[in-house]
Amino acid sequence: MKEYYVNYQNKRLFFEVPEGWEVILFHEFAPPSKPFDPKEKIRKALDNPIGSMPLEEMIKPGMQVAVLFDDLQRATPVEMVLEELIPRILRAGLNERDVLLICAPGTHPVPSLEALKKKIGDHFFERFKERIFAHDPHSKANYPIGRTTWGLQVEINPYVASADLVIGIGECTPHPCAGYGGGSKIIMPGICSYKTVAQHHLSWMRHYSSRVGLLNGNPFYEEIVEVGRLARLSFKIDVVLDEKGGFLNAFAGDPVLEHREASAYLETLYGLPIPEFPDVTIVSAHPLETGVQATKALNVASVFTKPGGIILWVSPQTDPQALRALGEELKKVEDISEFQKKILKEEIPEYFLNLSVSYIMQVIYFKSLTARFKVVNISEEVEKNLIENLGFAHFSTLDEALSHFRKEIPKAKVAIIPSGGYLIPKMGWL
């Protein structure tokens, strides 16, 4: 029998599908074979901004510039971008004291000084030590700057609100709700208050058009763009990386227009035509295997798996404390719509405030998933009851899971995605 595999942490897990199961899709994404010079790509992007005047022409003497960057949950090579960006800012007439470096983690835990140093490198950490800040979504210093046309009150970081020019550094990736990460997401959720992020995410997450690979008509994305404009995000640099963190490309300029081009480029790499709904989807979370990021592959698999089908989600579980909190909350939730409304009324359980808004979203996602699919987690070294409390079945190995289900399902059409973290499903019937 033919052997297949999925990627799991730093290894491949090999397996054979049961007799009678037809594999209709097995796809491993391959990055372009041509090597790229990251610095040259970043330099070229900054020299040729998309839909924007050159950054140097935006800067006027005496301005205070806020440079936003994402946290360690993203592989963005921030230090490499800063090596090209900071000299341009200074050549335009500013002093180092005019530049603030602000980590924009959204509602993720506020990064430590060590984490900031790891993200931007020793050189820039020491050089800007007194002007490096990490956004705190719970800080009372965050304040409102207005409302979107949908009525969302936007509260942002005070340093960003008072800056004369706001620049962002991030990564364009597939996103299960916003269509694509990057762009104005450095503002929303990057430097918004917990309240603002929760109101936005919980309002739009279940909309039909809030899905991976879709920008036009996607309200989750469109309100993010509007928040970015309210916060005066003027210039954005987005990199595109492969599944192993290797550098592929860079885009810079107007935050909306450069992001559109980055997203289109990403789709050429990770867009995957789905021939038909499979009965069984075997999907790995790789390379996004940390915390809530690991659920992105699971959520994407739910888009194209046959209703009532099986999703074998191969993913390590790196945060047992969060799993336990999710499991306890899921036990209490009988109606996901009522739970969603409760959160929108700001009735958020205390223990969730120490977790990102994404974890609250998982309560709704998981409850919805278990109503529509049989979800099975394949992971090593995790307490089985933690997974079962989520409403999922658990097996330590793929062989165990497949041996179990071959008895239940003698025939099935199967999709196998060795690395699902970056998958952009393309379905002609939708």
N, C-alpha and C positions, 0 to 999 in steps of 0.2 A: 504493500500500500504506500501511497505517496505521503511523505512527511512534510508537515507544515510547522510554522513557528510563530511566536509572538515575542516581542521584546519586553523584558522585565528587569528594571534597574540596569545593571551592567552585563546582562547575559541574555541569551535566547532560550526560551522554553519550547522544546520540540514536542510534537504530538502527531497522532494520526486521527483522522475523523472516523467515526463509526461507519461500518459497512451499511450502505443504503442512504447515507447522507451525501448530497451532491453539493460540492463547493462551486458556487456561482461567482464568487469574488475572492481573490487573494491578492492583496496589493501592498507592496512595500515601497514607500516613497524614496526616490533616489535624488540627492541634490545634484545640481549641475556639475559636470566633470571638470569644467574649466576652473582653475584656482583664481581667487579674487584677492586683490590687495585692499584690505579694509580701509586703510588710511586714504588711499587714492579715491575709493568710492565715496567716503565721507567728504573729502575735499571737493570732489566734483559736484556732489549734491549741494554743498554750501556755495560753490561758485555759480551754480545754475539753479537758483531756487524756483520752485513751481508756483506760479500764480502770485508771486511776491517780489517786491524790490529786494536787492541784496541786504543782508542783515546789517552790514556796515552803514548803509544809508538810513536805516531806522534809528540808529543810535545817535544821540545828541549829548554833548558834554554836560555833565552834571546829573544825568539820569541815574536812577537806581534800577538795576536790572535783576530780575529774579530768574534764575535758571532752575527749572524743575527736572527731577529725574526719578525714575521708578525704583522700587526696592529689590531686595535679593530674590524675591519670588519670580523675578524676570531675569533673563540672562543678558539683558542689554549691556553692551560694552561701554558703559558711561565714561570710564576713564579715557578710552580711545577717542570718543566724541569730544570730550573736554579738551583734549590735546589740540584739536583743530579749532574748536569754538572759542576758547578763552583768548588766544592771541588775536583773533579777529575783533572781539569785543574791546580789547585794550587798544588795538591799533585805531579803532574808531574814535578814540579820545577819552575813554573812561579809565579810572584807576581801579585797582583791585578792591579798594574799600567800597566801590560803587556796585559790586557784584555780590549777590547772595546765592548760595547753592542750597536748594530746598528739596529734600526727599519727599516724594509724593506717594505714600503707601496706601492711600484710600483708607479703608477701615481695617487693614491688616494691623497686627501689633506694631507699635512705634519702634522702629529699629534702634538698636544700641549704637554707641559710638564705634564699637568694633565693626558692626555691620556696615555702618556708613563708610568707614575706612576701607573695608573690603570692596565696597561698591565703587568708590571713586578713586581708589588707589592711595598709597601713602603720600605721594607727592602733593596731590591736590588737597588731601585731608590736612596736611601740615600747613600748606600755603594759605588755605581759606579757613583755618581752624575756628576763628572767631565769627565766621560768617556762614557756617553750615548749620542748617536747622532740619529737623524731622517734623513733618506735620503730625499733629495729634487731633484725630477726628472728634475727640471728646472734650477738647479744650474750650473753656468758656470765652477765650479770646477770639474764636472764630465768630464772624459776624455776617449778617445778611447784606447782600448787595443788590437785591431785587428779586423779581419773580419771572419765570418763563411764561410764555404764552399759554402753557397748559396749567399754570397756577402754582408751580413748584417754587417754594421759597428757597433761594440759593444762599447758603452760608459757606464762606470760604476762609482759608488761612489769612490772618491779618497781614503778614509780610507780602503775600501775593496781592492782596487787595490794595496795598499802598504802593506797590512797585510801579515805576513809570513804563517798564517794558517787561513782558512775560514771555519767556522762551521755554520750550519743553523738549526733553530728550526721552524717547521711548522705543518700544518695539511693536511692529505690526504683526499680530498673530490672529488666527481664527478665534472668534468669541461666540459662545452659544446664544447670547442674547443681543449683543451690540453688532453682530455681523462680523466685525473685525476689531481687535484691540488696537491700541495706538491712537493717533490723532488726538482728539479732545479728551480722551479718557485720562490723560495726565492731569486734567482739571477735575473731571467727574468720572470716577470717584476720588482721583488722586489727592486733591487738597480741599475737598468739601467736608462739611461736618457729618457726623454719623447720622443725624436726623435727616439731612438732605439726601444722603446716599440711600438710606432706608426707604424714604418716601419715593424716590425715583425708581429704584430697583424693584420694589414690591408693587409699584403701580403698573409697570410695563412688562414684567418678566413672563406673564402668561398670555400676552397678546400673540395672536397667530403669526404676525410678521416679525416678532422679536426672535430671530433665529440666526444661526451661523451662516455666513456667506451672503447675507442680505443687508444692503444699506438703504436703497430706495424704498420709501414707505415703511421703514422700520422705526416705530416711535421711540423705542429704547435708545437707538442711535441718534435720532433727530433731536431729542431733548438734550442729550449729551453735547451735541454740537452747539445748541443754544446756550447751555451753561458755559461752554468754553468761550463763546463770544461775550457773554456777560462778564466773565472774569478777565477779558481782554487778552486772551492768549493770542499772541501776534505772529509767532514763528515756531515751527515744530520740526524736529529731526526725528525720523522714524527709521530704524534699521530693520532688516529682515534677516533672520537666522535660520539655519536648517535645524533638524531635529536634535542634533548633537551639540547645538550652540555654535556651529561654524558660521562665519560671516558670509552673507550672500549679496546684500545690496543695502543702499541707503537712499533716503528721500528727504528733501527739506523744502521748506517754504510755507505757504499758507497752510494752516493746520487742517483745513478741510480738503483742499485740492491735492496736497502732497499725500495725504492719507488715502485718498481715492486711488491714486496711482500705485501706492504701496500695496493696497488691498488687491488691485487688479493683478499686480505682479505675483502676489502670494497665491492667488487662485490658480495661476498657471502652474504653480509648483505642487499645490496640495488639493486642488479640485479633483474630485473623483466621481465619475459617472456611476450611478447605482442602477444596475440593469432591472431589478425588480425587488420587491420586499422579501428579504430572507426570513425563514422561519426561526433561524438561529443566527445570532451575530456574536462572534468571538472578537472582542476588541481589547487592546491593551491601552492603558492610560499613558504609556511612554510617549514623549519624554516629560510630560507634565505629571509627575508622580508624587508631588509634595502637597499635603493638606488638601484644601478644597479644589486646587488646580486639577487634581486627579479625577474629579467628577466630570470634567469637561468632555472627555471621551465617552463617558456613559450617557451624558445628556445628548450628545451628537448621535450616538448609536440609536437612541430612542426615536430620532427623526425618521429613520428609514427601515427599522425593524417591523415586521408584520405585527399588528395588534394581537395580543395574546401569545406572542412568541417569546423566545428565550434570549436574554442578553447575558453572555458570560464576560464579565468585566474583570480583566486581569490587572490588578493594581495593588501595590503595597499600601498598607495603612500606617501612616507615619505619625498620626496624632490621635492616640487612643482616648485622650481626655475629651477632645471635640466629638469623637464618635459616641462616647458615653452621654454627653450632653444632648446630642442629636437623638440618640435612642430614647432617652428619658422624655424628651419633648414629643417625639413621634407617638409614644404611648398615650399622651394626653390629647392628641389631635384626632378628633373624629371627622371633622369637616374641614378640608383644606381652605375652602373659600372663607369660612368664618375665621380661621386662623390668620389668613392674609389680611382680612379687614381689621382684625384686632391689632396687628402690627402697624397697619396704616394709621390707626388711632394712637400710635405711640405707646401701646401696651406691650412693651418688649420685656420678656423675662430677664431678670438681673444677670443671670449667668451668660446670657447671649451677648450682653454688652461688652464682654471681654473677648468675644470672637468677632470675626468680620461679618458684615451683612450677608456675604455669600453663604455663610453657614445657616442663617435664617432661611435663605432661599432654598437651601438643600432640604429643609423640612418639607417644603411644598413640592419640590422636585421629586423627592423620594416617595412621598405619599402618592403622588400622581403616577410615578413609575410602577409602583407595586400594584396599582389598580389596573394597569394596562399590559404589564409584562411580568414574566418570571425573571427576576434579576438575581444573578449569582455572582458573588465576589470570589475571585481566586487570589489568595494572598497567603504568604508565609508568616509565621510568627505573630499571629493576632488571635485574641480571644474570640472564639467562635460566637459566643453569646453577644458580643458587641456588634457583629455583623447581622445576626439574626434579629436583634432589637431594632435594626433599621428596616426590617421587613424583607431582607434579602436572605438567600441561602448562602452557605459558605463551604468551600472546599479548599484544602491546602495546595492541591495540584490540579492542573488541567486534566490529567489522566483520570483522576478520581471523579471529577465532574462529568467527563465524557462517558465514563463507564456507567455512571448513574443514569444519565439521560438517554443512552442508547437503548435502555430497557423500556423507557417511557415512549420514545419517539423512534420508531423503526425507519421512517423516511423523513428527510428534511432538506431544505435548501439552505445553504450556509454561506455567510460572508465572514471572511477572516481579515482583520485589520491589525497587522503587527505593531503599528505605532499610530494610535488614534488621537493623540493629543492635538495634532495639527490638521486633522481631517476636515475637509470642506465637501460635504456630500452634494452632488449635483444630480437632481432627479427630474427627468424630463416630464414626468406626469404631474408635477406640481406647478 
